[in-house]
């Protein structure tokens, strides 16, 4: 039997996926969690072979779960499920150690097949998302520019951003101006939306 952990903050989806996987003769759902931190704790307690985790969860997202399990429980393969995957999410997920990346809109039997594949040591990436990743633009922003934009959001005051990033207000303004210019945006709010839409934040 392949022992599976499920983590999704939407209970209806989590319970439905558990019921679907439990119909498979070689899969057993041994634990469920409603957030990322609980998923890591459940994985350490139950030692599943595969953890199927939602990309967006409270406390710790799916990529954070994958990174922690890669370090604390490397025998557990992680599959990330997403309702709205972006190519940048895919690259980051694989970089954290996830072995599978699957859209929630995939056919019903696909998840069980992916669980079997990653348990056998293979990787699986949703084909449509993989194709998008091949043609998606790379993020043109530096890590510092991304950090400033993440803290600034669409409309945080420059003084607050400066405090949170330990930068001067002038440096924050310079970074935000560079971000707007590099992304060809008309405003900081538009630059933030572009970065979010591309999965860079």
C-alpha positions as CSV (number, residue, x, y, z in Angstrom):
1,X,0.0,0.0,0.0
2,X,1.1,3.6,-0.8
3,X,0.4,5.7,2.3
4,X,-0.9,9.2,1.4
5,X,-1.2,12.4,3.4
6,X,-3.7,15.0,2.1
7,X,-3.5,18.7,2.9
8,X,-6.0,21.3,1.7
9,X,-7.7,24.1,3.6
10,X,-11.0,23.5,1.7
11,X,-12.6,20.7,3.6
12,X,-15.0,19.7,0.9
13,X,-12.2,19.2,-1.6
14,X,-10.0,17.5,0.9
15,X,-12.7,15.0,1.9
16,X,-13.7,14.4,-1.7
17,X,-10.1,13.7,-2.8
18,X,-9.6,11.4,0.2
19,X,-12.7,9.4,-0.8
20,X,-11.5,9.2,-4.4
21,X,-8.0,7.9,-3.4
22,X,-9.4,5.5,-0.9
23,X,-11.2,3.7,-3.8
24,X,-7.9,2.7,-5.2
25,X,-6.8,-0.7,-4.1
26,X,-3.1,0.3,-3.6
27,X,-3.6,3.7,-1.9
28,X,-4.4,4.5,1.7
29,X,-5.0,8.0,3.0
30,X,-3.4,7.9,6.4
31,X,-3.8,11.6,7.5
32,X,-5.4,14.8,6.5
33,X,-4.5,18.4,7.3
34,X,-6.2,21.8,6.9
35,X,-3.1,24.0,6.7
36,X,0.6,23.7,5.8
37,X,2.0,23.6,9.3
38,X,-0.5,20.9,10.3
39,X,0.5,19.0,7.2
40,X,4.2,18.9,8.2
41,X,3.3,17.8,11.7
42,X,1.0,15.0,10.3
43,X,3.7,13.9,7.9
44,X,6.2,13.6,10.7
45,X,3.7,11.7,12.9
46,X,2.3,9.3,10.2
47,X,5.4,9.1,7.8
48,X,3.4,8.8,4.5
49,X,5.0,7.8,1.3
50,X,3.4,10.7,-0.6
51,X,2.0,14.0,0.5
52,X,-0.6,15.7,-1.7
53,X,-0.7,19.3,-0.8
54,X,-2.6,22.4,-2.0
55,X,-0.4,25.2,-3.4
56,X,-2.3,27.9,-1.4
57,X,-2.9,27.1,2.3
58,X,-2.7,29.1,5.6
59,X,0.2,28.9,7.9
60,X,2.5,27.4,5.3
61,X,1.9,27.1,1.5
62,X,2.4,24.0,-0.5
63,X,6.0,25.0,-1.5
64,X,6.9,25.6,2.1
65,X,5.5,22.1,3.0
66,X,7.6,20.6,0.1
67,X,10.7,22.4,1.3
68,X,10.3,21.3,5.0
69,X,9.5,17.7,4.1
70,X,12.5,17.5,1.7
71,X,14.6,18.3,4.7
72,X,12.8,16.5,7.5
73,X,11.2,13.5,5.7
74,X,13.0,13.0,2.4
75,X,11.4,9.6,1.9
76,X,8.0,11.4,1.4
77,X,7.4,12.5,-2.2
78,X,5.3,15.7,-2.5
79,X,2.7,16.4,-5.1
80,X,1.4,20.0,-5.3
81,X,-2.2,20.6,-6.4
82,X,-3.2,23.9,-7.7
83,X,-6.4,25.6,-8.9
84,X,-4.5,28.3,-10.8
85,X,-0.9,27.3,-11.5
86,X,1.5,29.7,-13.1
87,X,4.8,28.7,-14.8
88,X,6.7,30.6,-12.0
89,X,4.9,28.5,-9.4
90,X,5.9,25.3,-11.3
91,X,9.6,26.3,-11.3
92,X,9.6,27.3,-7.7
93,X,7.7,24.1,-6.7
94,X,10.2,21.8,-8.4
95,X,13.0,23.9,-6.9
96,X,11.7,23.2,-3.4
97,X,11.8,19.4,-3.9
98,X,8.2,18.7,-5.0
99,X,8.0,15.7,-7.3
100,X,4.7,16.4,-8.9
101,X,2.6,19.4,-9.9
102,X,-1.0,18.8,-10.9
103,X,-3.9,21.1,-11.8
104,X,-7.1,20.6,-9.7
105,X,-9.0,20.4,-13.0
106,X,-7.2,17.2,-14.1
107,X,-9.3,14.1,-14.8
108,X,-10.4,12.1,-11.8
109,X,-8.0,9.2,-12.1
110,X,-5.0,11.4,-12.8
111,X,-4.1,12.1,-9.2
112,X,-3.9,8.4,-8.3
113,X,-1.6,7.8,-11.3
114,X,0.6,10.8,-10.3
115,X,0.8,9.4,-6.7
116,X,2.0,6.1,-8.0
117,X,4.5,7.7,-10.4
118,X,6.1,9.9,-7.7
119,X,6.2,7.0,-5.3
120,X,8.1,5.0,-7.9
121,X,10.7,7.8,-8.1
122,X,9.4,9.6,-11.2
123,X,8.4,13.3,-11.6
124,X,5.1,14.5,-13.0
125,X,4.2,17.9,-14.3
126,X,0.8,18.9,-15.6
127,X,1.4,18.9,-19.5
128,X,-0.5,22.2,-20.1
129,X,1.5,24.0,-17.3
130,X,4.8,22.5,-18.6
131,X,4.0,23.9,-22.1
132,X,3.2,27.3,-20.6
133,X,6.5,27.3,-18.6
134,X,8.5,26.8,-21.8
135,X,7.3,30.0,-23.3
136,X,6.7,32.1,-20.1
137,X,8.9,35.1,-19.6
138,X,11.5,35.0,-16.9
139,X,11.0,37.5,-14.0
140,X,13.0,40.6,-14.9
141,X,13.2,41.8,-11.3
142,X,16.1,41.3,-8.9
143,X,15.4,39.5,-5.6
144,X,15.6,42.9,-3.7
145,X,13.1,44.5,-6.2
146,X,10.8,41.5,-5.6
147,X,11.1,41.9,-1.9
148,X,10.3,45.6,-2.0
149,X,7.3,45.0,-4.3
150,X,6.0,42.2,-2.1
151,X,6.1,44.4,1.0
152,X,4.8,47.4,-0.9
153,X,1.9,45.6,-2.4
154,X,-0.4,47.9,-4.4
155,X,-0.4,50.8,-2.1
156,X,1.6,50.6,1.1
157,X,3.2,53.9,2.1
158,X,6.9,54.2,1.2
159,X,7.8,55.0,4.9
160,X,6.2,51.7,6.0
161,X,8.0,49.7,3.3
162,X,11.3,51.4,4.3
163,X,10.8,50.3,7.9
164,X,9.9,46.7,7.0
165,X,12.8,46.3,4.6
166,X,15.4,48.3,6.6
167,X,16.0,50.5,3.6
168,X,15.9,54.3,3.2
169,X,12.8,55.8,1.7
170,X,14.8,57.0,-1.2
171,X,16.1,53.5,-1.9
172,X,12.6,52.1,-1.7
173,X,11.4,54.8,-4.2
174,X,14.3,53.9,-6.5
175,X,13.4,50.2,-6.4
176,X,9.7,50.8,-7.0
177,X,10.5,53.1,-10.0
178,X,12.8,50.3,-11.4
179,X,10.1,47.7,-10.9
180,X,7.4,49.9,-12.7
181,X,9.9,50.6,-15.6
182,X,11.0,47.0,-16.0
183,X,7.5,45.7,-16.1
184,X,6.2,48.4,-18.4
185,X,3.5,49.3,-15.9
186,X,1.7,52.6,-15.5
187,X,1.7,52.5,-11.7
188,X,2.9,50.5,-8.8
189,X,-0.5,48.9,-8.4
190,X,-0.3,47.7,-12.0
191,X,3.3,46.4,-11.5
192,X,2.1,44.5,-8.4
193,X,-0.8,43.0,-10.4
194,X,1.6,42.0,-13.3
195,X,3.9,40.3,-10.8
196,X,1.1,38.4,-9.1
197,X,-0.5,37.3,-12.4
198,X,2.9,35.9,-13.5
199,X,3.4,34.1,-10.3
200,X,6.6,36.0,-9.4
201,X,5.2,37.0,-6.0
